[in-house]
Amino acid sequence: MIEVQGLTVRFGGVTPLDDVSLRFPEGTCGLIGPNGAGKTTLFNLVTGFLKPDSGRILFRDDRIDGIAAHQTFRKGILRTFQIPRELKGMTVLENLMLVPAGQAGETVWNPWFFPSRVAREEEANFVKALEVLEFVELAHLRDEYAASLSGGQKKLLELARTLMSDSRLILLDEPGAGVNRVLMKKLVADIERLRREIGITFFVIEHDMDLIAQLCDTVIVMSEGKTLAQGTLDEIKRDDRVLQAYLGGQYR
């Protein structure tokens, strides 16, 4: 689904990604590595928040490197953030209803000249938002301001927001950070169900190896801006380079 070829990006004298190449099929892929390895930079490049200095990114054989974030969104690529970026002054329901692109009510003239069209679309978005909130078990909080949610609930809200679009690839940046074990179990179940029933592919940055083991078919390891290894978690755990650079004695 994603293929990265010779990707390099520089910030002044710092090179967070240096000639990175990787690829992974549909399913769930984990991206692990020490802090500063370039993981989030790679996410920012894939989703259009950054432009590479060199290299190519292919999404289903369609070149996407250098295009803007709103264009990757329209192609069905979305991401969440390590620190959730909910719209704090809006309710949980409003956070979802805002997501679908190209809504008729966003123009100046449509509410005046085509009010029935705007109303139908808003009703459809309302119904879908309620269904998504039921799926992630946040329906009881639909009228609460997003700022009042717990950290784990905000992670579920971010996942819910991605489901309001026709996404095919969702990039999750440390979904387990700050989430208690009860909500984490719910988040893992939701991700597995979405992969199984809808066919969404997930690309996951995570330090929690138990979470990686539960979710990921393939694991990619990065270190110092380069790809170190790729394989199943069992293969990764036996790789001496990975043990030395990241996992340490955890699996010895």
C-alpha positions in Angstrom: 0.0 0.0 0.0 2.8 2.4 0.9 6.3 2.4 -0.7 9.0 4.9 0.3 12.0 5.2 -2.0 15.2 7.0 -1.0 13.5 9.5 1.2 15.6 12.3 2.7 14.7 15.4 4.6 17.0 18.0 6.1 16.3 20.8 8.7 19.4 23.0 8.5 22.3 20.8 9.6 20.0 18.1 10.9 19.0 15.1 8.7 16.1 13.3 10.5 15.6 11.0 7.5 18.5 9.8 5.4 17.8 7.8 2.3 15.0 5.8 3.8 13.3 3.1 1.8 10.5 0.8 3.0 7.3 -0.8 1.8 4.4 -2.6 3.4 1.1 -4.2 2.2 -2.4 -3.8 3.5 -2.9 -4.8 7.1 -1.3 -3.3 10.2 2.3 -2.3 10.3 4.2 -1.1 13.4 6.9 1.5 13.3 9.3 1.4 16.2 12.6 2.8 17.2 14.2 5.1 19.8 13.2 8.7 20.2 14.8 10.8 17.5 14.8 7.9 15.0 12.7 9.8 12.5 9.4 8.1 12.9 7.1 11.1 13.3 9.0 12.9 10.5 8.2 10.0 8.2 4.5 10.3 9.2 4.6 14.0 8.5 6.0 13.3 5.0 3.5 10.6 4.1 0.6 12.8 5.2 1.8 16.0 3.5 2.7 18.0 6.5 6.3 18.1 5.2 8.0 17.9 1.8 11.0 15.7 1.3 14.3 17.0 -0.1 14.7 13.9 -2.2 13.0 10.6 -2.7 9.5 9.3 -3.6 6.4 8.2 -1.7 3.9 5.9 -3.5 0.4 5.2 -2.2 -1.1 2.4 -4.2 1.4 3.2 -7.0 0.3 6.9 -7.0 3.1 9.3 -6.2 2.2 11.5 -3.3 5.4 13.0 -2.0 5.3 16.8 -1.9 1.5 17.2 -2.1 -0.3 19.1 0.6 -2.0 17.6 3.6 -5.5 18.4 2.4 -4.7 16.5 -0.8 -3.5 13.4 1.0 -6.8 13.6 3.0 -8.8 13.4 -0.2 -6.8 10.4 -1.3 -7.9 8.6 1.9 -4.8 9.0 4.0 -5.3 10.3 7.6 -3.3 10.5 10.8 -3.7 11.0 14.5 -1.2 12.7 16.7 0.6 11.6 19.8 -1.0 14.6 21.6 -4.6 14.7 20.5 -5.6 17.8 18.5 -9.3 17.9 19.2 -11.3 21.0 18.6 -11.6 21.9 22.3 -14.4 24.5 22.0 -16.7 22.1 20.1 -18.7 19.2 21.3 -17.7 15.6 20.6 -20.5 15.4 18.0 -19.5 18.6 16.3 -15.8 17.4 16.1 -17.1 14.6 13.9 -19.6 16.4 11.8 -16.9 18.9 10.8 -14.8 16.2 9.2 -16.4 15.3 5.8 -14.8 17.4 3.0 -16.7 19.5 0.5 -19.8 20.0 2.5 -22.5 22.0 0.7 -23.0 24.3 3.7 -19.4 25.5 3.6 -20.1 27.8 0.7 -21.8 31.2 1.0 -24.6 30.7 -1.5 -25.7 27.1 -0.9 -27.5 27.7 2.4 -29.5 30.5 0.7 -30.2 28.9 -2.7 -30.1 25.2 -1.9 -31.2 24.9 1.8 -32.8 21.5 1.3 -29.6 20.1 -0.1 -27.6 21.5 2.8 -30.1 20.1 5.3 -30.0 16.6 3.8 -26.3 16.5 3.9 -26.1 17.7 7.5 -28.7 15.1 8.5 -26.6 12.3 6.8 -23.5 13.5 8.6 -25.4 13.6 11.9 -26.6 10.0 11.5 -23.1 8.8 10.5 -21.5 10.7 13.4 -23.9 9.0 15.8 -23.1 5.6 14.4 -19.3 6.3 14.7 -19.7 7.4 18.3 -21.6 4.3 19.1 -18.8 2.2 17.5 -16.2 3.8 19.7 -18.5 3.9 22.7 -18.5 7.7 23.1 -22.2 8.3 22.2 -23.0 9.2 25.9 -20.5 12.1 25.6 -21.8 13.5 22.3 -22.8 16.8 23.8 -19.7 17.2 26.0 -17.0 19.7 25.0 -14.0 17.8 23.6 -11.7 19.6 26.0 -13.4 17.9 28.9 -12.6 14.3 27.8 -9.9 12.2 29.4 -6.7 11.4 27.5 -7.9 8.0 26.5 -11.3 9.3 25.4 -9.5 11.9 23.2 -7.6 9.1 21.5 -10.9 7.4 20.8 -12.3 10.7 19.5 -9.3 11.0 17.1 -10.0 7.5 15.8 -13.7 8.4 15.4 -12.8 11.5 13.4 -10.8 9.4 10.9 -13.9 7.2 10.5 -16.0 10.1 9.3 -14.1 10.1 6.0 -13.5 7.3 3.5 -10.0 6.7 4.7 -8.1 3.6 3.4 -4.8 4.3 5.4 -4.7 5.6 9.0 -1.4 6.5 10.6 -1.6 6.3 14.4 1.1 8.2 16.3 1.5 6.5 19.7 -2.1 5.6 20.3 -1.3 3.9 23.6 0.4 7.0 25.2 -1.5 8.2 28.2 -4.3 5.7 27.8 -5.4 3.4 30.7 -5.6 -0.3 30.1 -9.4 -0.4 29.9 -9.6 2.1 27.2 -6.5 0.6 25.5 -8.3 -2.7 25.2 -11.2 -0.9 23.6 -8.9 1.0 21.2 -7.2 -2.2 20.1 -10.5 -4.0 19.6 -11.7 -1.1 17.4 -8.6 -1.1 15.3 -8.8 -4.9 14.7 -12.4 -4.7 13.8 -11.9 -1.9 11.3 -9.1 -3.8 9.7 -11.1 -7.0 9.5 -14.5 -5.6 8.5 -13.7 -2.5 6.5 -10.2 -3.3 5.2 -8.6 -0.1 6.6 -4.8 -0.3 6.7 -3.0 1.0 9.9 0.5 2.3 10.2 1.3 2.6 13.9 4.1 4.4 15.8 4.3 2.8 19.3 6.8 2.1 22.1 4.6 -0.4 23.8 5.7 -3.8 22.5 2.7 -5.6 23.9 0.5 -3.3 21.8 2.6 -3.9 18.7 2.4 -7.6 19.3 -1.4 -7.4 19.5 -1.9 -5.3 16.4 0.9 -5.6 13.9 1.5 -8.1 11.2 4.7 -6.4 10.1 7.2 -4.3 12.1 9.6 -1.7 10.8 12.5 -0.5 13.0 14.1 2.9 12.5 17.3 4.3 14.1 19.1 7.5 13.5 17.0 8.4 10.5 17.5 5.1 8.7 15.5 1.9 8.3 17.2 -0.8 10.4 15.1 -3.8 9.9 11.7 -5.1 8.8 9.8 -8.3 9.5 7.5 -10.0 11.9 7.9 -9.1 15.6 9.5 -12.5 16.2 12.0 -11.8 13.5 12.7 -8.3 14.9 13.2 -9.7 18.4 16.0 -12.0 17.1 17.8 -9.2 15.2 21.0 -8.2 17.0 21.1 -4.8 15.4 17.6 -4.0 16.8 18.5 -5.4 20.2 21.5 -3.2 20.3 19.9 0.0 18.9 16.4 -0.1 20.6 15.1 -3.2 22.5 18.2 -3.6 24.6 18.0 -6.6 27.0 14.2 -6.7 27.0 14.1 -9.8 24.8 17.4 -11.4 25.6 
